[in-house]
Amino acid sequence: MRIVVVGAGLGGVAAAVGLHRTGHEVTLFERAAELREAGTGIVVMPNGLRALDTLGLAESLRGHDMRAPQGGLRDRLGRPLLVSDLDRALQVVGTPAMIDRTELHRALRAPLPAGLVRTATSVERLEPDSTGVTVISEGEPVARADAVVAADGIGSRLRAQLFPGHLGLRRTGRMDLRGMLPRPPGMAPDLLVSQLVDRRTGAMFGLFPVGEDRLYWFTDSLLDGPPPGADEGRRQMLSLTADWHPLVPALIEATSPADIYVDPIARLAEPLPSFAVGRIALLGDAAHAMPPDLGQGSSQAFEDAAALTRHLTGGEAADVARRFLAYDAERRPSANRIMRAAARQSRLTSQTGVTAWLRDMLLRAVPARLTTRRLAALWQA
Ligand SMILES: Cc1cc2nc3c(=O)[nH]c(=O)nc-3n(C[C@H](O)[C@H](O)[C@H](O)COP(=O)(O)OP(=O)(O)OC[C@H]3O[C@@H](n4cnc5c(N)ncnc54)[C@H](O)[C@@H]3O)c2cc1C
């Protein structure tokens, strides 16, 4: 079949590889002038790794296992609030991978023949009819396809075209800063794979190892007005975390603004009624944009890509719509469940005042055994 994938982010690239490898004639459109994924680290959960494995792509993540003795939620001084036994969770569900985003994207797209990718092409709309879909860019048809996969990310224009009555994105009123830097020599592993929360401000700081010699950190805090630039965002976070565990401001300070990314956080205001409309299917953030709090965004996109590939394998142009409905039935319930869980997690960590004080009291009382089980369930997704 002739299949067009719109958007060469992590999800679109994984889908294009799966569909190409199963014998379809794939064209991948990307609006950016070059294929690349910018910025920092990304955790790929065991469910995402399994999906990549079925696409023959897990090799790219070998050697990036995220190992740490303990993880969990801590207060701003680094004292445990909710501790999980990571080793035990890893035994149950497998090990997540923590990898540089740019490296991950490069490895995922490596199997794609160059001729299949069309960069600098922004798809503005799709025109479906009874025999296929015409893909329009800058007012002109650029392709004709039997099936289209819309993987155009959180701000998906194609989602808005398919579901004009949908409420679209909702800002959560928070922003995240992300940074990556060399691991300081001799740094103790105590805070790795931990998230520190401050109940006075609802701000959060997370820290993860990327390989042996780099660290990835992120912050989550209130966004009041338009998002700041990296310089200003860094200054704000330094001021918010000045009296936290000393490693936190030290790591933010040691990261150059050029290596810091600022994202205002948004999610779908309501779940989509379907991930497929006729010959068009949605994938990744286009289908289920969620706050990053569970680190499941890319893993869900990889699960979509694996499911789409499976449902389209051996398919013919005449039965695309039926196969896409099967994809929707498989993926929508679980992706939406994770989207809701991510929104809950975001609310839990961003509480302030008395609610946050109560949260911390309750969290301290939860036995590590239960947290570990919950963590394993989320990683299994
Ligand atoms: C702060 C932060 C931290 C995160 N951390 C994690 C994490 O640790 N683990 C994790 O799994 N997830 C994480 N996520 C989420 C993860 O980044 C996303 O879920 C994932 O990248 C989505 O991939 P995608 O392919 O669906 O969309 P995108 O990566 O957004 O790709 C969409 C692509 O489509 C292109 N495009 C858009 N419109 C058009 C058009 N009209 N025509 C052609 N091309 C178009 C874009 O240029 C882009 O290349 C995080 C997100 C944030 C904001």
The ligand as an SDF file (V2000), in Angstrom:
LIG
                    3D

 53 58  0  0  0  0  0  0  0  0999 V2000
    9.4800   18.5800   29.0940 C   0  0  0  0  0  0  0  0  0  0  0  0
    9.1320   17.2770   28.4530 C   0  0  0  0  0  0  0  0  0  0  0  0
    9.7540   16.1200   28.8780 C   0  0  0  0  0  0  0  0  0  0  0  0
    9.4040   14.8950   28.3160 C   0  0  0  0  0  0  0  0  0  0  0  0
   10.0120   13.7630   28.7310 N   0  0  0  0  0  0  0  0  0  0  0  0
    9.6670   12.5830   28.2190 C   0  0  0  0  0  0  0  0  0  0  0  0
   10.3160   11.3920   28.6310 C   0  0  0  0  0  0  0  0  0  0  0  0
   11.2410   11.3870   29.4430 O   0  0  0  0  0  0  0  0  0  0  0  0
    9.8940   10.2250   28.0900 N   0  0  0  0  0  0  0  0  0  0  0  0
    8.9110   10.1810   27.1480 C   0  0  0  0  0  0  0  0  0  0  0  0
    8.5640    9.0870   26.6720 O   0  0  0  0  0  0  0  0  0  0  0  0
    8.2980   11.2880   26.7150 N   0  0  0  0  0  0  0  0  0  0  0  0
    8.6570   12.4910   27.2180 C   0  0  0  0  0  0  0  0  0  0  0  0
    8.0630   13.6140   26.7570 N   0  0  0  0  0  0  0  0  0  0  0  0
    7.0360   13.4990   25.7130 C   0  0  0  0  0  0  0  0  0  0  0  0
    7.6630   13.1560   24.3530 C   0  0  0  0  0  0  0  0  0  0  0  0
    8.6550   14.1110   24.0490 O   0  0  0  0  0  0  0  0  0  0  0  0
    6.5930   13.1620   23.2880 C   0  0  0  0  0  0  0  0  0  0  0  0
    5.4920   12.3930   23.7250 O   0  0  0  0  0  0  0  0  0  0  0  0
    7.1160   12.5720   21.9850 C   0  0  0  0  0  0  0  0  0  0  0  0
    8.2620   13.2540   21.5470 O   0  0  0  0  0  0  0  0  0  0  0  0
    6.0090   12.6690   20.9330 C   0  0  0  0  0  0  0  0  0  0  0  0
    6.4790   12.2460   19.7070 O   0  0  0  0  0  0  0  0  0  0  0  0
    5.6020   12.4930   18.4030 P   0  0  0  0  0  0  0  0  0  0  0  0
    6.3570   11.8410   17.2960 O   0  0  0  0  0  0  0  0  0  0  0  0
    4.2010   12.0870   18.6490 O   0  0  0  0  0  0  0  0  0  0  0  0
    5.5360   14.0670   18.2100 O   0  0  0  0  0  0  0  0  0  0  0  0
    6.7120   15.1110   17.9390 P   0  0  0  0  0  0  0  0  0  0  0  0
    7.9970   14.6370   18.5020 O   0  0  0  0  0  0  0  0  0  0  0  0
    6.2070   16.4380   18.3550 O   0  0  0  0  0  0  0  0  0  0  0  0
    6.8820   15.0920   16.3470 O   0  0  0  0  0  0  0  0  0  0  0  0
    5.9710   15.7200   15.4980 C   0  0  0  0  0  0  0  0  0  0  0  0
    6.7200   16.0270   14.1990 C   0  0  0  0  0  0  0  0  0  0  0  0
    5.7780   16.4650   13.2370 O   0  0  0  0  0  0  0  0  0  0  0  0
    6.3080   17.5860   12.5420 C   0  0  0  0  0  0  0  0  0  0  0  0
    5.1430   18.3090   12.0370 N   0  0  0  0  0  0  0  0  0  0  0  0
    4.2210   19.0060   12.7490 C   0  0  0  0  0  0  0  0  0  0  0  0
    3.2630   19.4900   11.9640 N   0  0  0  0  0  0  0  0  0  0  0  0
    3.5710   19.0900   10.7020 C   0  0  0  0  0  0  0  0  0  0  0  0
    2.9610   19.2820    9.4260 C   0  0  0  0  0  0  0  0  0  0  0  0
    1.8200   19.9730    9.3190 N   0  0  0  0  0  0  0  0  0  0  0  0
    3.5390   18.7380    8.3350 N   0  0  0  0  0  0  0  0  0  0  0  0
    4.7100   18.0320    8.4440 C   0  0  0  0  0  0  0  0  0  0  0  0
    5.3300   17.8310    9.6200 N   0  0  0  0  0  0  0  0  0  0  0  0
    4.7660   18.3420   10.7360 C   0  0  0  0  0  0  0  0  0  0  0  0
    7.1040   18.3270   13.6070 C   0  0  0  0  0  0  0  0  0  0  0  0
    8.0500   19.2000   13.0260 O   0  0  0  0  0  0  0  0  0  0  0  0
    7.7370   17.1480   14.3540 C   0  0  0  0  0  0  0  0  0  0  0  0
    8.9490   16.7510   13.7550 O   0  0  0  0  0  0  0  0  0  0  0  0
    8.4030   14.8440   27.2930 C   0  0  0  0  0  0  0  0  0  0  0  0
    7.7980   16.0150   26.8590 C   0  0  0  0  0  0  0  0  0  0  0  0
    8.1560   17.2330   27.4310 C   0  0  0  0  0  0  0  0  0  0  0  0
    7.4710   18.4750   26.9480 C   0  0  0  0  0  0  0  0  0  0  0  0
  1  2  1  0
  2  3  1  0
  2 52  2  0
  3  4  2  0
  4  5  1  0
  4 50  1  0
  5  6  2  0
  6  7  1  0
  6 13  1  0
  7  8  2  0
  7  9  1  0
  9 10  1  0
 10 11  2  0
 10 12  1  0
 12 13  2  0
 13 14  1  0
 14 15  1  0
 14 50  1  0
 15 16  1  0
 16 17  1  0
 16 18  1  0
 18 19  1  0
 18 20  1  0
 20 21  1  0
 20 22  1  0
 22 23  1  0
 23 24  1  0
 24 25  2  0
 24 26  1  0
 24 27  1  0
 27 28  1  0
 28 29  2  0
 28 30  1  0
 28 31  1  0
 31 32  1  0
 32 33  1  0
 33 34  1  0
 33 48  1  0
 34 35  1  0
 35 36  1  0
 35 46  1  0
 36 37  1  0
 36 45  1  0
 37 38  2  0
 38 39  1  0
 39 40  1  0
 39 45  2  0
 40 41  1  0
 40 42  2  0
 42 43  1  0
 43 44  2  0
 44 45  1  0
 46 47  1  0
 46 48  1  0
 48 49  1  0
 50 51  2  0
 51 52  1  0
 52 53  1  0
M  END
$$$$
